[in-house]
């Protein structure tokens, strides 16, 4: 890998966007898994009167 790539701002932007994408994907995975593992709402008690 040429040493000039590490001094190019485009390289750092691409790496930053890639890391941001991975962090957002990890956070979405955590939220979705938490929702799917959550207890289902109790539908036996009607709330409408």
RODO-2510 file (C-alpha; in nm, 4 decimals, decimal comma):
residues 49
     n   res          X          Y          Z
     1     x     0,0000     0,0000     0,0000
     2     x     0,1546     0,3331    -0,0968
     3     x     0,2368     0,5673     0,1903
     4     x     0,0671     0,8549     0,0069
     5     x    -0,2758     0,7066     0,0687
     6     x    -0,2558     0,7747     0,4427
     7     x    -0,1884     1,1429     0,3783
     8     x    -0,4887     1,1875     0,1495
     9     x    -0,7965     1,3389     0,3139
    10     x    -1,0250     1,1254     0,0981
    11     x    -0,8837     0,8121     0,2602
    12     x    -0,9679     0,9385     0,6063
    13     x    -1,3175     1,0435     0,4981
    14     x    -1,3810     0,6981     0,3504
    15     x    -1,2484     0,5266     0,6637
    16     x    -1,4584     0,7533     0,8866
    17     x    -1,7753     0,6876     0,6892
    18     x    -1,7059     0,3138     0,6976
    19     x    -1,6546     0,3134     1,0738
    20     x    -1,9664     0,5239     1,1227
    21     x    -2,1652     0,2799     0,9090
    22     x    -2,0436    -0,0138     1,1185
    23     x    -2,1282     0,1617     1,4469
    24     x    -2,4785     0,2508     1,3274
    25     x    -2,5357    -0,1052     1,2031
    26     x    -2,4232    -0,2445     1,5404
    27     x    -2,6548    -0,0051     1,7282
    28     x    -2,9516    -0,0913     1,5048
    29     x    -2,8811    -0,4616     1,5562
    30     x    -2,8842    -0,4134     1,9343
    31     x    -3,2124    -0,2187     1,9262
    32     x    -3,3847    -0,4670     1,6941
    33     x    -3,2713    -0,7649     1,9032
    34     x    -3,3922    -0,5925     2,2213
    35     x    -3,7342    -0,5303     2,0632
    36     x    -3,7625    -0,8875     1,9345
    37     x    -3,6627    -1,0368     2,2702
    38     x    -3,9025    -0,8131     2,4618
    39     x    -4,2190    -0,9515     2,6149
    40     x    -4,5249    -0,9283     2,3902
    41     x    -4,7993    -0,6930     2,5048
    42     x    -5,0792    -0,8504     2,7070
    43     x    -5,3795    -0,8515     2,4720
    44     x    -5,6194    -1,0247     2,7129
    45     x    -5,7045    -0,6997     2,8951
    46     x    -5,8892    -0,4585     2,6653
    47     x    -5,7961    -0,0928     2,7112
    48     x    -6,0911     0,0439     2,5120
    49     x    -6,4084     0,0878     2,7121
***
